[in-house]
Amino acid sequence: MEGLVIVSLFALLGGGLLGYFMTRTIAENTGLLPDERGMEIAKLSAMRTLELVLFVTVAALYYSWFVMKNEACTNLAGLIFATIFFGNLAFRAHYSRKM
């Protein structure tokens, strides 16, 4: 239990510092106000993040199904995958009509 607390504190501190420096770097490179370049960077990073999340979810789904053989984990990973996949399609359909 003590190890978990120490690891959690280090992860929180490291994540906070990393987030601060990354945000500062982004603000220095693109400016504080969102311009066309900043919005394009945000759009591309959101797309890549979604692809990464989908890849990790599929890997977790296969791992829980083939390696762990735990039905609860498989169902949860499947639910997360379906939510992300169909949520992405729903947002694309919404914004394709809106824009």
Secondary structure, 3 states (H helix, E strand, C coil): CHHHHHHHHHHHHHHHHHHHHHHHHHHHHHCCCCCHHHHHHHHHHHHHHHHHHHHHHHHHHHHHHHHHCCHHHHHHHHHHHHHHHHHHHHHHHHHHHHC
